[in-house]
């Protein structure tokens, strides 16, 4: 068989012998396929939903509906619980507030801001 010299190699054979070129060409083909797929998806989306064009979406502003339901403000927990006012006007957690002689207990960790009242404070 006859050997081919480097000058007589075909263009395809030159591409194969240079690995860098093969990777570059493959990357370009993958990128072009990616762009083509995205353009196809965009065209399909605008055909099925004409209002999906980018210019129309950009011009719309967000408005709040007047029929929206307001978010209710949470009310503090009421009723008996593990919290009571200590003699220093601080709402504290007790294992047994009634057993400690506290006149009023709370389920709210802030004791409903009633600790300033001497009548609800626990004894010393």
URCORMO-V811247 format. One record per helix or strand of 2 or more residues. SS is the DSSP state (H for helix, E for strand). FROM is the first residue (numbers start at 1). TO is the last residue. Records with the same first field share a line. If there is no record, write none. Layout:
SS: FROM-TO ; FROM-TO
This chain:
H: 6-8 ; 11-17 ; 19-48 ; 50-52 ; 54-59 ; 111-113 ; 118-120
E: 83-85 ; 91-93
